[in-house]
């Protein structure tokens, strides 16, 4: 009986639809700043992503889906993996990824190429490391499809279940990670049934109490965008904070606001502009967060598609880099991306 069951599983796996895809990306970035702590210079980097995914229709009307994403620059690592069952109205599963459901690390704000905050040098804007600990840890997820989008929730029992991203949610708060802390994310992403509209809203947090004194942490994010023909406009706001109670000075809260606009000049050429403003509250809680810092970033991007090869040129100016008053920087980036 056991042998028959195993044979049945193997036969079922053989019938599953398997797809392989990915992309190759090469980026050259150069920056110039008057900050003594940051040297001027240029960097050339590359990244290769390979995705293997499969699916199998079940007798109950659901589809079983699984996937692995291999990421690498100097080495190869399976950073994302997922396993879930999906129907027309809901999904439920397990993973370590930014896959099914809401992805607060992404944005609905229109942009060409990379999001503008990736151009920053020691920038405070929309830092994804505040989110990676929850998504990259082993988690269970549940979602329901309604109002032109998906309402979803996930729970990560241990933020340290991924050694590469242990407690990454806490890095933006100035304290180390705690493998015993749990994390969660809930939210909605869709168009609310309105053509051209894109909405993203969610809350992500963790309980960080056993080995550090950061207390509970919470990140809130909301974004809205609208596409009308060749133009698209939108923006988002991210607010991060934690209940730190010790006497050590540090980052108590970060709020980033971003406004973007894009124009599709032709089938192969797009233009984008973005403005981001980030404020941080510093100091000890008892002192009322006496120190406030503010960073501003403006970026423009030109994207062009040459025979299937994506080519982007971006230029950005940053005022008060990392919140350091009077420290400004300029940066530019050339990036090519080929999907397969």
N, C-alpha and C positions, 0 to 999 in steps of 0.2 A: 504493500500500500504506500509506504514511504517512497519507494522508487517510482511508482506511478505518479505520485504528486510532484516529485522533482522533475520528472520528464515533462509533465504538463506545464510547469513553470518555465522550463527551458524553451519548450515549443512556443509558448506565449511570447516570450522575449524575442524569439526569432521573427515573429510577425510584427513586432513594433516598428514604427517608422523612425529611422535614425537620420538626423541631419547634422552636418558639420559646416560651420561658418566661422567668420571672425574678421579681424582687421589688423593691419600693420600701420604703425604710426611713427613718423620721424619728426622731431621737434628741435628747432634751434631757437634759443632764447638769449637775449642780451639785455643787460640793465646797467644803468648808471645812477648813482645816488651820492648824496653828500653825507651819508651816514658812515661814520668811522667803523662801526661794527659790521658793516656789510660792504664787501669789496665789489668794485665794478668788475664786470666780466661777461663771458658768453659761455653757454653750455649747449651741447648737442646730445640729445637723448633719443631713445627709440623704445617702443613697446609693441609687443605682439600679443594679441588675444585670440584664442581659439575656443569656440563654443561647440560642445557636442550635446545634442538634445534628442529626446525620443518621446513618442506618444503611443498610447494604446487605448482604443475605445473599449469601455466596460459594458457589461450587460445591463447595468442600472442607468444608462444614459449619460454617465460621466466619462471623462477622458483622463487617463492616468498619464502624467507628464513627469519627466525627469531630465535633468541637465547638469552639465559640469562646464565651468568656464576656467580655462587655463590661461594665466597671465604671466608674462615674463619679459624682463629686459636682459639682466645678466643670468637669470635662471628661470625655471618654469615652476609655477606653483598653482595648485587648484584652489584659488581664492574663493570661488563661488560654486555652490552645488545646491540643488533643490529637488524635492520629490513631493508632488502634490496631485490631488484629484480635483478636476474642474468640470463644472456644468455651465449651462447658460445663465444660471442665477447665483452661483456661489463657488468657492474653492476652499479646500482645507489641505494642509500639508506641513512639511518639515523642511528646514533648509538652513543654509548659511550663505546669504546672498542679498542682493538688492532686486530680486526677481518679482514674483507675483505679488500683487498688492501695491500699496503706496510706497514710493521711494523718496523720502524727504531729502536725500542727498542730491537728487536731481531738481530741476526747476521747470515751471511752465513759462517763465519769462522768456520771450523769443531771443535767440542769440545765434550768431554765426560762428562755427568752430567751437573752441573751448568757452566755457563760462568765463567772464572777465576776471573773476577773482583768482583764477589760476595764473594770471600774469603777475600777481603781486609778489613782492619780496618781503617776507616776514609780515604779510598782510594779515589783518584780523578778520577780514570779510568772509562770511559764509564758510567757515572752516568745517570741512567734512569730517575731521577727526572727532568732532563732538558726536557724530552719528555712527561711526564705523563699529564701535564696540557692541552696539545693539544689533545691527544687521549682520556683522561678521561672526557673532557668536551663534552657537547652535540654538535655533528657535523653532517654535511652532507658530503657524499662521492660519488665520481664518478670514474669509472675505465674502461679501455679498454685493452683487451687481444691481444697481438701482440708480435712477435719476441720471442716466447717461454716463455713469462712471462706476467706481468700486469703493465701497466702504470696507476697510480692512483693519485687522489688529494682529500684532505678533507679540510673543513673550519669550524672552531670553533668560533661562534660569541662572546662567552663569556667564558674566561678561568675559571671564577669562577662559572660556572654552575654546577660543581661538588664540593660540600663543602669540600670533603676530599682531593681534589687535586687542590684547587683554586690557579691559578697562579703558578703551580709547575714548569713551564718552567723557572721561574725567580729565583728559589732557588739556582741554580748553579751560579747565578750572584751576590749574596750577598744582594739582595733586596727582599722585600716581594711581594706577588702576588697582582694583580689588577683584580678584577672581571669584569671590563669594557673592558679589553684588549681582542683582538681577536687573533686567531692563525690559522696557516695553515700548511699543509704538502703535498709535491709533490714528486714523485719518481717512480722508476722502480725496479722490482724484478723478476728474471727469469734466464734462461740459454742462452738467445740470440740464441736459436736454436742449441746449441752445447751440445751434450751429455756429462755429467760429469761436466759441468761448472755451477757455481752459481754466480750470480751477484746481488748486491744490491746497489742502489745509490739514494740519496734523499736529500731534503732540508726541514727543519722544522723551523718555526719562529713564533714570536709574536710581536704585537705592544703594548709596555708598556710605556705609556706616561702620563696618566692622574693623577696618584697619586704618582708616583715615578719618579726618573730621570735616570732610566736605559736606556731609549731610546729603539729603536727596537733591538730585539734579533734574532739571527739566528744560526742554527745548521746544519752543512753539514756532511754527512756520505757516505762513499763508501766502499764496500767490494767485494772481489773476492775470489773464492775457486774452487778447482778442485779435483774431485774424480777419482782415477784410481785403480780399484780393491780394495785391502784391505787397501790402503793408501789414505789419503786425506790431502791436504795442503791448506792454505789460510790465509787471514788476512783482516783487515779493518782499516780505519782511520776516526776519528770523530773530527770535529773542531767546537768549540762553542765560540761565542763572542757576545758582545753587545755594544751599543754606549753610555756608561755611561758618563755623563757630569758634575756630581757634584764633590765636592772636597774631598769626602770620599774615602779613600783607599779601595780596594776590588779586587775581581777576575775580570779581564778584558777579559780573554780568556783562553780556555783550549783546548789542542790538545792531543788526545790519539791515539797511534798506537799499533796494536796487530798482532802477527804472531802465527798461530796455526798449529798443525799437529796431526793426529790421525792414529792409526793402529788397524784394526780389526783382532786380533790374532786368533779368532775363532768365531763361531756363538754366543757364550755367553760372550766373553771377549774382551774388547777394552782398548787401551792405548791412552792417550792424553798428549800433552805438549803444553804450551802456554807461550809467552813472551809479556809483555805489557809495554809500555813506555809512560808516560804522562807528559806534560809540561804545566805549568800555567804562565800567565803573570799577575803580580800584580802591584798595584799602581794607581796613578791618571793619566788620559789620557794626561793631559798637560805636565806631566813629562816624557812621552815616555815609560810608563810601565817599570820603572827602575828595578823592582825585577822579577827575573825568578826562578821558582822552578821546580824540576824534580823528578819524582817517577818512579821506575822500579819494575816490579813484574814478577816472574817466578813461574809457577805452573805445577805440573804433576798430572795426575788422572788415576786411574785404575777403570774400570767399569766391573761389572759382573752381569749376569742375572741368578738368582737362582729360577727355577720353576716359572717364571713370575714375580718375585720380583727383581726390579733393585737395585743394591748395588754399591755405588761409594765411593772410598777413594781418597781424594785430599790432596796434600801438597803444600804449597806455601811459598816463601820467598820474602819479600818486602824491598826495599831500599828507604830511605827518605819518610817514611809514610806520606801521606798528604802533601808532599812537604817540610817536615821538614828535613833539612840537617843533616845527621848523625844519624837519628832515623830509626832503622831497626826493622823488625818484622818477625816472622815465624808463620804460621798458618796451621792447618790441619782440615779436615772436613770428617765426615762419614755421608752418606745420603742413605736412602732407599726410594724407590718410587714404589707404586703399582697402576696400572691403572685398571679401571673397566668400 
